Amino acid sequence: MRDVTPFLTNSDFPPLRRGALQVLQLNLGYLCNLSCVHCHVDAGPKRKESMSAQTIAQALAFARAAAVHTLDLTGGAPEMHPNFQALVEQAREQGLNVIDRCNLTILQHPDYRYLPAFLAEQRVEIVASLPCYLQDNVDTQRGKGVFADSIAALKHLNRLGYGRVDSGLALNLVYNPQGPTLPPAQLGLEQAYKNHLQQEYGIVFNRLFAMTNMPIQRFGSTLLSQGRLPAYLDLLRQNFRRENLSNLMCLNTLSVDWQGYVYDCDFNQMLAMPLGGFDAARRHIAELQVADLPGAPIATAGHCFGCTAGQGSSCGGALA
């Protein structure tokens, strides 16, 4: 995989500073049952990285000290972590809202059939990747058979109450463009998703998050190999909107990698850009002081234009 970092380091992205910490996002590891072409983590079935039980305990202790309200679990497929259930239970006992960033297909795997009922019992919010509501597009981007498994998983979640009004079980879907383009307007796309999935499959969900493909890891490397990376970076820069700066997720979120090192966001983590920038020393969650974060400068580079282009993009979808 080709390194895209040299294309991102010389950036004039506006300076940012942290606000109050609200969300702790843990990357539990890079093991995944899929190898999606748009994956900014380069996750897959052969990856071995996995957060230790000690690091999980340190992260939960930090979450308690920082009084964050949400624990956001990602990967890879976070559900494949051997301590996933215990982590969710401990986090819920701490009073944390828990988000599971789910690829849906893992819920159809024979070894993980228990997961939907477990997630519902723990009242975990599910943010599920479904990059299109058409089968051919999904299978092209994520692999043959992924769409059918995703639909089956969504139907199962609906039967448990997920996505239904007043159930309290939030089911949000994530859209990614097929290539190096900006996503369409989120609200219009959400309605198109809801209409199609309801009419064709009887599926309901709460919200759609339209996310820009970030030019890093597998997606960035693919664009670089095709000679399309500079043009995509120009597209992001040309569509920069200053009004999106005040809503960026890095203002209130801290990202923790599988080893316990901390970053301003998940994308910085994948670029190995720690708090303070590329030249700064890595800091571990066990050593980080909560008081160090408010007002601290946020490390930025060229990929940050992906979060501010057009309607904006974050782990919670469009910003504007």
matplotlib code that plots the C-alpha trace (Angstrom):
import matplotlib.pyplot as plt

x = [0.0, 1.4, 2.0, -0.2, 1.3, 3.6, 0.6, -1.1, 1.6, 1.9, -1.5, -2.9, -5.9, -7.2, -5.9, -8.3, -8.4, -10.2, -13.4, -14.9, -14.4, -17.7, -16.9, -14.2, -13.7, -11.9, -10.5, -10.5, -8.4, -8.2, -9.6, -12.7, -14.7, -14.6, -12.0, -13.9, -12.2, -13.3, -11.9, -9.7, -8.4, -7.2, -9.0, -9.4, -9.7, -5.9, -5.2, -4.1, -4.0, -6.3, -6.7, -5.6, -7.7, -5.4, -5.8, -9.6, -9.5, -7.4, -9.7, -12.8, -11.0, -10.2, -13.8, -14.9, -12.4, -13.2, -17.0, -17.6, -21.1, -20.4, -18.1, -17.8, -16.5, -15.0, -12.5, -12.2, -15.3, -15.4, -17.7, -14.9, -12.8, -12.8, -13.8, -16.5, -19.4, -17.6, -16.5, -20.1, -21.5, -18.9, -19.4, -23.2, -22.7, -20.7, -23.7, -22.1, -24.0, -22.4, -22.1, -21.3, -20.0, -21.2, -20.7, -24.0, -22.6, -20.9, -24.4, -25.0, -21.8, -22.5, -20.2, -21.9, -25.6, -26.1, -25.0, -28.3, -30.1, -27.1, -26.9, -30.7, -30.5, -27.7, -29.5, -26.4, -26.8, -25.9, -24.2, -24.2, -22.5, -24.7, -23.0, -25.9, -29.5, -28.8, -27.3, -24.8, -23.2, -22.8, -21.4, -19.0, -17.7, -17.7, -17.8, -20.2, -23.1, -22.6, -25.9, -28.0, -26.4, -26.8, -30.6, -31.0, -29.2, -31.4, -34.6, -33.4, -32.6, -36.0, -37.7, -35.9, -37.1, -34.1, -35.0, -38.6, -40.2, -40.2, -38.2, -35.2, -33.0, -31.2, -30.3, -28.4, -27.0, -23.8, -23.5, -20.1, -19.7, -18.5, -15.4, -13.6, -16.7, -18.5, -21.6, -25.0, -27.2, -27.8, -31.4, -32.5, -30.5, -31.9, -35.4, -34.4, -32.9, -36.0, -38.4, -36.5, -35.7, -39.3, -40.9, -38.6, -37.7, -39.9, -36.9, -36.9, -34.1, -33.6, -31.0, -28.6, -25.1, -23.5, -19.7, -16.9, -14.3, -11.1, -7.9, -5.9, -5.0, -6.6, -8.8, -6.0, -3.5, -5.9, -6.3, -2.6, -1.9, -4.5, -3.0, -6.3, -5.2, -4.1, -7.4, -9.4, -7.4, -8.1, -11.8, -11.9, -10.0, -12.1, -15.3, -14.0, -16.7, -15.5, -18.9, -18.2, -15.2, -17.3, -19.0, -16.0, -15.9, -12.3, -13.5, -15.2, -13.9, -10.7, -9.6, -7.7, -5.9, -5.7, -2.4, -3.9, -2.3, -4.5, -5.3, -7.5, -9.6, -9.8, -8.4, -5.3, -4.9, -4.7, -2.0, -0.1, -0.4, -0.6, -1.8, 0.4, 1.1, 3.4, 6.5, 5.1, 5.6, 2.8, 0.8, -0.9, -4.4, -2.9, -0.6, -3.0, -4.4, -8.0, -7.0, -4.5, -7.2, -9.5, -8.0, -5.2, -4.3, -5.7, -3.3, -4.4, -3.2, -4.6, -7.1, -9.0, -10.5, -12.5, -14.4, -15.2, -15.9, -19.5, -22.0, -19.2, -18.5, -18.0, -18.7, -22.2, -22.7, -23.1, -22.2, -24.3]
y = [0.0, 3.4, 6.1, 9.2, 11.2, 13.4, 14.7, 15.8, 17.3, 20.7, 22.1, 25.6, 24.2, 26.7, 26.2, 24.5, 24.2, 21.6, 22.2, 20.1, 16.4, 14.5, 11.4, 8.8, 6.7, 3.4, 1.5, -2.1, -3.4, -3.9, -7.4, -7.4, -10.0, -7.6, -5.7, -2.7, -0.6, 2.7, 1.6, 4.2, 1.8, -0.9, -3.5, -7.1, -10.8, -11.2, -8.3, -9.3, -6.0, -6.1, -3.8, -5.5, -5.9, -3.5, -0.8, -1.2, -0.8, 2.3, 3.8, 3.2, 4.8, 7.9, 8.1, 8.1, 10.8, 12.9, 12.5, 11.8, 10.8, 8.5, 5.6, 5.1, 1.6, 1.1, -1.1, -3.2, -5.0, -4.1, -7.0, -9.4, -8.3, -11.1, -8.6, -6.8, -8.0, -7.3, -3.8, -2.9, -4.2, -2.2, 0.9, 0.7, 0.2, 3.4, 5.2, 5.7, 5.8, 3.2, 3.3, 0.2, 1.0, -2.1, -3.4, -5.4, -8.5, -9.6, -10.0, -12.8, -14.7, -18.0, -17.1, -13.8, -14.6, -13.6, -10.0, -8.4, -9.5, -8.5, -5.1, -4.5, -5.7, -3.3, -0.5, 0.1, 2.6, 1.0, 3.0, 0.6, 0.9, 0.6, 2.7, 2.4, 1.0, -0.8, -4.3, -3.9, -0.8, -2.3, -5.6, -3.7, -1.6, -4.2, -7.6, -10.1, -11.1, -8.2, -6.5, -9.6, -10.1, -6.5, -6.6, -9.7, -8.1, -4.9, -7.0, -8.8, -5.5, -4.2, -7.2, -6.4, -2.8, -1.1, 1.9, 2.0, 5.1, 5.3, 2.1, 3.9, 1.6, 3.9, 2.4, 4.9, 4.0, 5.3, 6.3, 6.6, 7.7, 5.0, 7.0, 10.3, 12.5, 14.4, 12.8, 14.3, 16.3, 14.2, 14.9, 14.2, 11.0, 9.9, 10.1, 8.2, 5.5, 5.3, 5.2, 2.4, 0.2, 0.5, -0.2, -3.0, -4.7, -3.3, -1.9, 1.2, 3.2, 6.5, 8.6, 8.4, 9.7, 10.8, 10.7, 11.8, 9.2, 10.3, 10.2, 8.0, 4.3, 1.9, 4.5, 7.1, 4.5, 3.4, 7.0, 7.5, 4.4, 5.6, 9.1, 10.6, 11.6, 15.2, 15.9, 14.6, 16.7, 19.7, 18.9, 18.8, 22.1, 23.9, 22.9, 24.1, 25.8, 27.8, 27.5, 23.8, 24.4, 25.0, 21.5, 19.3, 16.1, 16.7, 19.6, 17.2, 13.7, 11.8, 8.8, 5.9, 3.3, -0.4, 0.2, 3.0, 6.0, 9.0, 11.2, 14.1, 11.9, 8.5, 9.8, 11.3, 7.9, 6.2, 8.6, 8.1, 11.8, 12.1, 15.0, 18.0, 16.9, 14.5, 15.5, 15.2, 12.2, 9.8, 10.0, 7.0, 7.1, 6.0, 9.0, 11.7, 14.3, 15.4, 19.0, 19.0, 18.8, 21.8, 24.6, 22.4, 22.8, 20.1, 18.5, 19.1, 18.3, 18.2, 15.4, 17.7, 19.4, 16.2, 17.0, 20.6, 20.2, 20.9, 19.9, 18.7, 15.2, 13.6, 10.3, 11.7, 12.6, 16.0, 19.1, 21.7]
z = [0.0, -1.0, 1.5, 1.0, 3.9, 1.7, -0.1, 3.1, 5.3, 3.5, 4.4, 5.2, 7.0, 9.6, 13.2, 15.6, 19.4, 21.5, 23.4, 26.2, 25.7, 25.2, 23.2, 23.6, 20.5, 20.8, 17.9, 19.2, 16.4, 12.7, 12.4, 10.2, 8.2, 5.2, 3.1, 1.7, -0.9, 0.8, 4.2, 5.7, 8.3, 5.9, 8.1, 7.0, 8.0, 8.3, 10.7, 14.2, 16.1, 19.1, 22.2, 25.4, 28.5, 30.3, 27.8, 27.8, 31.6, 31.2, 28.6, 30.8, 33.8, 31.6, 30.4, 34.0, 35.0, 32.0, 32.5, 28.8, 27.9, 24.9, 24.2, 20.4, 19.5, 16.1, 14.3, 12.1, 13.2, 16.9, 17.6, 16.7, 19.7, 22.3, 25.1, 23.2, 25.4, 28.7, 27.5, 26.5, 29.8, 31.8, 29.8, 30.3, 34.0, 34.0, 32.5, 29.1, 25.9, 23.7, 19.9, 17.9, 14.4, 12.7, 9.2, 9.5, 7.9, 11.1, 12.6, 10.1, 10.9, 12.6, 15.5, 16.2, 15.9, 19.6, 18.9, 17.9, 21.0, 23.2, 21.6, 22.1, 25.7, 26.4, 24.4, 22.3, 19.5, 16.1, 13.4, 10.4, 7.1, 4.0, 1.3, -1.1, -1.1, -4.4, -4.4, -7.3, -5.8, -2.4, -3.6, -5.9, -3.0, -0.2, -1.7, -3.2, -1.0, 1.4, 0.4, 1.0, 4.4, 5.3, 4.5, 6.5, 9.5, 9.2, 9.2, 12.3, 14.1, 13.1, 14.7, 17.9, 17.8, 16.3, 14.1, 15.2, 16.6, 20.4, 20.9, 22.2, 20.0, 17.6, 14.2, 11.9, 8.5, 6.9, 3.2, 1.4, -2.2, -4.7, -5.6, -5.3, -5.2, -2.5, -1.1, -2.1, 0.3, 3.4, 4.0, 0.4, 0.3, 3.7, 2.3, -0.8, 1.5, 3.7, 0.8, -1.0, 2.0, 3.3, -0.1, -1.2, 2.1, 4.9, 6.6, 8.8, 10.4, 12.3, 10.4, 7.5, 7.9, 4.6, 5.0, 2.7, 1.7, 3.4, 1.2, 3.6, 4.0, 1.5, -0.3, -0.5, -1.7, -4.4, -5.7, -5.6, -7.6, -10.2, -10.3, -9.0, -5.5, -6.3, -8.1, -5.2, -2.7, -4.9, -4.9, -1.1, -0.9, -3.5, -1.6, 1.8, 3.9, 6.9, 8.7, 9.1, 11.4, 14.5, 14.2, 13.6, 15.7, 16.7, 18.9, 21.4, 20.6, 21.5, 19.4, 21.0, 18.9, 19.8, 21.7, 23.8, 22.1, 21.7, 18.6, 17.8, 15.5, 13.9, 10.6, 12.4, 14.1, 10.7, 9.6, 12.8, 13.6, 17.4, 19.5, 18.5, 15.0, 13.0, 14.9, 18.4, 20.6, 21.1, 24.3, 26.0, 27.5, 30.8, 31.0, 29.6, 32.0, 31.4, 32.1, 29.2, 26.6, 26.7, 24.6, 23.2, 19.6, 17.2, 14.8, 11.2, 7.7, 4.1, 4.8, 7.1, 4.1, 3.7, 6.9, 5.9, 2.2, 1.0, 3.7, 5.9, 7.2, 10.6, 12.3, 12.8, 9.2, 7.6, 9.6, 7.7]

ax = plt.figure().add_subplot(projection="3d")
ax.plot(x, y, z, "-o")
ax.set_aspect("equal")
plt.show()
